[in-house]
Amino acid sequence: MFSWQFNGLHRYRGHLAFVLLSGVVLGLLAAETHLKQVPPADQSSPVNRYGQSKPRPKAPQAIRIATYNMLNLADHNDDPALSGEHDDMQYALTKQRGEKLAEAIRAMDADVLALQEIESLEALTWFRDTYLDGMGYDYIASEDVGYYRGFECAVLSRYPLSDVEIWADADLMNLPRPGVGWTDVPAGTTSLGYARSPLKVVVDGPDGYKLLLVVLHHKSGGSYKWHREAEAIKTNQLVAAMREQDPSANIIVLGDFNAAPWDKSYRLYIENGMIDSLAHRTMQIKYDPDAPLYKTHESNRVLDYVLLNSAAHRELVLGSPHVYGTLMPPDSYDWRNDPHPPGYAADHYPVIVDLMPQDRH
């Protein structure tokens, strides 16, 4: 089905070679610049080790989209449905971390911010009103997906949001798994659903411009690849239906995939026609384990992505995709037992892209 592309490729090979070489050179220069800013690993306080130390300037007239896992953002209202090891009060946001999260969000200056690990609409509203005054985030979407720990995906936006939808009751059993390379589903599995349903919203931007966002937080854990694969199959089906309903829709799938660029669950989105805004980082990470510029988690991994369909990718501002690295804790930090150190915002780092709207009406 791709023969026409292959047969015509030789006509563009010189241009492609120049573009690829330029991209590699720029990426290496950026990585070298960033590496020079990395303090020694034995610091006793948080350091900037991954991502850009400052967000890149937003392109004029562009819409900035970002995704950020906020690490168990909970308010100070006790949810009686959560108790014991899942008691939400243990995650109640401290003033120090609230200020650091807000500092990161203000620095990003995103027009639309996709979020993960948000306790509720009420908690996000409280966070916005307490820490983000004046940012223009007048529109919020967050839906209870029934997750046993009480957290969900959400969106903060400067533009109106509509068509909010979740799939908390979706059946992920017996989905098609053609070909090879799948992780075996554990024997005895009789039912399967999303750990945390995706959140779909339509962003009603300026002059009739629209974006369709699907915010993800796939199942975590190294032994749950099979579960993430099932979630990815189902989400791809949903996205394909959205694309069929409106072939011109600007679709963005973004969030915490809990997967590396070479994992099956991630690659299913690429096979479904989505384009990774930071696709070039795969080579950097695969063959240069010390390249920190593209890592999105304090554990030295890539977990967070902004994927675009072809319509949205045509409007991507070249050079805009990047990871913003907030401060990470010192090597001595034990996330299970230690309190968050001063200067710490979250364990994930935001991924940022700019789009230049072209199809305004």
VENJOJO-V298143 format. One record per residue. RES is the residue in three letters. PSI is psi in radians with two decimals (NA if undefined). BURIAL is # if it has 24 or more other ideal C-beta (glycine too) atoms within 12 Angstrom, else .. Layout:
BEGIN
res: <RES:RES>
psi: <PSI:PSI>
burial: <BURIAL:BURIAL>
END
This chain:
BEGIN
res: <MET:PHE:SER:TRP:GLN:PHE:ASN:GLY:LEU:HIS:ARG:TYR:ARG:GLY:HIS:LEU:ALA:PHE:VAL:LEU:LEU:SER:GLY:VAL:VAL:LEU:GLY:LEU:LEU:ALA:ALA:GLU:THR:HIS:LEU:LYS:GLN:VAL:PRO:PRO:ALA:ASP:GLN:SER:SER:PRO:VAL:ASN:ARG:TYR:GLY:GLN:SER:LYS:PRO:ARG:PRO:LYS:ALA:PRO:GLN:ALA:ILE:ARG:ILE:ALA:THR:TYR:ASN:MET:LEU:ASN:LEU:ALA:ASP:HIS:ASN:ASP:ASP:PRO:ALA:LEU:SER:GLY:GLU:HIS:ASP:ASP:MET:GLN:TYR:ALA:LEU:THR:LYS:GLN:ARG:GLY:GLU:LYS:LEU:ALA:GLU:ALA:ILE:ARG:ALA:MET:ASP:ALA:ASP:VAL:LEU:ALA:LEU:GLN:GLU:ILE:GLU:SER:LEU:GLU:ALA:LEU:THR:TRP:PHE:ARG:ASP:THR:TYR:LEU:ASP:GLY:MET:GLY:TYR:ASP:TYR:ILE:ALA:SER:GLU:ASP:VAL:GLY:TYR:TYR:ARG:GLY:PHE:GLU:CYS:ALA:VAL:LEU:SER:ARG:TYR:PRO:LEU:SER:ASP:VAL:GLU:ILE:TRP:ALA:ASP:ALA:ASP:LEU:MET:ASN:LEU:PRO:ARG:PRO:GLY:VAL:GLY:TRP:THR:ASP:VAL:PRO:ALA:GLY:THR:THR:SER:LEU:GLY:TYR:ALA:ARG:SER:PRO:LEU:LYS:VAL:VAL:VAL:ASP:GLY:PRO:ASP:GLY:TYR:LYS:LEU:LEU:LEU:VAL:VAL:LEU:HIS:HIS:LYS:SER:GLY:GLY:SER:TYR:LYS:TRP:HIS:ARG:GLU:ALA:GLU:ALA:ILE:LYS:THR:ASN:GLN:LEU:VAL:ALA:ALA:MET:ARG:GLU:GLN:ASP:PRO:SER:ALA:ASN:ILE:ILE:VAL:LEU:GLY:ASP:PHE:ASN:ALA:ALA:PRO:TRP:ASP:LYS:SER:TYR:ARG:LEU:TYR:ILE:GLU:ASN:GLY:MET:ILE:ASP:SER:LEU:ALA:HIS:ARG:THR:MET:GLN:ILE:LYS:TYR:ASP:PRO:ASP:ALA:PRO:LEU:TYR:LYS:THR:HIS:GLU:SER:ASN:ARG:VAL:LEU:ASP:TYR:VAL:LEU:LEU:ASN:SER:ALA:ALA:HIS:ARG:GLU:LEU:VAL:LEU:GLY:SER:PRO:HIS:VAL:TYR:GLY:THR:LEU:MET:PRO:PRO:ASP:SER:TYR:ASP:TRP:ARG:ASN:ASP:PRO:HIS:PRO:PRO:GLY:TYR:ALA:ALA:ASP:HIS:TYR:PRO:VAL:ILE:VAL:ASP:LEU:MET:PRO:GLN:ASP:ARG:HIS>
psi: <-0.22:0.28:-0.61:-0.58:-0.75:-0.74:-0.48:0.03:-0.61:-0.42:-0.40:0.10:-0.60:-0.76:-0.74:-0.72:-0.73:-0.79:-0.80:-0.76:-0.74:-0.74:-0.73:-0.77:-0.82:-0.71:-0.73:-0.67:-0.73:-0.74:-0.70:-0.74:-0.76:-0.75:-0.56:-0.36:-0.12:2.13:2.93:2.67:-0.20:0.41:2.54:0.02:2.91:2.56:2.87:1.94:-0.45:2.61:3.12:2.44:-0.36:2.52:2.56:2.64:2.48:2.41:2.40:2.41:0.00:2.81:2.15:2.21:2.40:2.73:2.48:2.10:2.04:0.05:1.40:0.98:1.92:2.59:-2.92:0.27:2.12:2.18:1.97:-0.31:-0.20:2.15:3.07:-2.35:-0.29:0.26:2.17:-0.37:-0.39:-0.32:0.06:2.22:2.25:2.73:-0.71:-0.83:-0.60:-0.72:-0.65:-0.69:-0.76:-0.66:-0.74:-0.75:-0.71:-0.67:-0.68:-0.72:0.72:2.51:-0.56:2.16:1.94:2.34:2.63:2.79:0.92:2.30:-0.73:2.96:-0.71:-0.72:-0.73:-0.68:-0.76:-0.78:-0.80:-0.85:-0.50:-0.68:-0.27:0.51:2.33:-0.03:-0.24:0.28:1.29:-0.17:2.31:2.46:2.27:2.23:2.39:2.09:0.11:0.34:2.42:-0.40:-0.10:0.32:2.73:3.03:2.75:2.98:2.34:2.37:2.56:-0.15:2.68:2.57:2.50:3.03:0.79:2.32:2.53:2.94:0.95:-0.45:0.25:2.45:2.06:0.14:2.60:0.61:2.65:2.32:1.19:2.74:-2.72:3.04:0.14:2.64:2.37:2.35:2.29:2.43:2.47:-0.05:2.08:-0.25:2.63:2.31:-3.11:2.39:-0.79:2.02:2.51:2.75:2.10:2.32:2.64:2.20:2.06:1.58:-2.92:2.52:0.62:0.01:2.38:2.56:2.44:1.97:2.38:1.88:2.21:2.64:1.56:2.78:2.33:2.94:2.31:-0.43:0.14:0.54:-0.69:-0.64:-0.75:-0.64:-0.74:-0.74:-0.70:-0.70:-0.86:-0.73:-0.67:-0.65:-0.75:-0.77:-0.69:-0.68:-0.67:-0.73:-0.67:-0.66:-0.64:1.59:-0.37:0.01:2.43:1.79:2.31:2.15:2.09:2.77:-2.72:1.84:-0.23:0.69:2.62:2.84:-0.31:0.06:2.60:-0.76:-0.63:-0.81:-0.38:-0.61:-0.68:-0.72:-0.42:0.12:0.01:2.62:2.19:2.14:-0.33:0.70:-0.56:-0.32:-0.31:-0.75:-0.73:-0.82:-0.69:-0.69:-0.05:1.46:-0.32:-0.02:1.92:-0.16:-0.46:0.04:2.50:0.11:2.56:-0.23:0.22:0.56:2.84:2.08:-0.29:2.43:2.72:1.90:2.44:2.48:3.06:-0.62:-0.80:-0.62:-0.52:-0.36:0.10:2.27:2.04:2.36:-0.10:-0.55:2.26:2.86:2.27:2.00:1.76:3.08:2.40:2.70:2.87:2.92:-0.44:-0.09:2.28:1.81:-0.38:-0.50:-0.44:2.54:2.73:2.27:2.79:2.42:-0.07:2.32:-1.00:2.92:-0.27:2.81:2.45:2.59:2.31:2.40:2.71:2.40:2.44:1.79:2.29:-0.47:0.77:2.64:NA>
burial: <.:.:.:.:.:.:.:.:.:.:.:.:.:.:.:.:.:.:.:.:.:.:.:.:.:.:#:.:.:#:#:.:.:#:#:.:.:#:.:.:.:.:.:.:.:#:#:#:#:#:#:#:#:.:#:#:.:#:.:.:.:#:#:#:#:#:#:#:#:#:#:#:#:#:#:.:.:.:#:.:.:#:.:.:.:.:.:#:.:.:#:.:#:#:.:.:#:#:.:#:#:#:#:#:#:#:#:#:#:#:#:#:#:#:#:#:#:#:#:#:#:#:#:#:#:#:#:#:.:.:#:#:.:.:#:.:#:.:#:#:#:#:#:#:#:.:#:.:#:#:#:#:#:#:#:#:#:#:#:#:#:.:.:#:#:#:#:.:.:#:.:#:.:.:#:.:.:.:.:.:.:.:.:.:.:.:.:.:.:.:.:#:#:#:#:#:#:#:#:#:#:#:#:#:#:.:.:.:#:#:#:#:#:#:#:#:#:#:#:#:.:.:.:.:#:#:#:#:#:#:#:#:#:#:#:#:#:#:#:#:.:#:#:.:.:.:.:.:#:#:#:#:#:#:#:#:#:#:#:#:#:.:#:#:#:#:#:#:#:#:.:#:#:#:#:#:#:#:#:#:#:.:.:#:#:.:.:.:.:.:#:#:#:#:#:#:#:#:.:.:#:#:#:#:#:#:#:#:#:.:#:#:#:.:#:#:#:.:#:#:#:#:#:#:#:#:#:#:#:#:.:.:#:.:.:.:.:.:.:#:#:.:#:#:#:#:#:#:#:#:#:#:#:#:#:#:#:.:.:.:.>
END
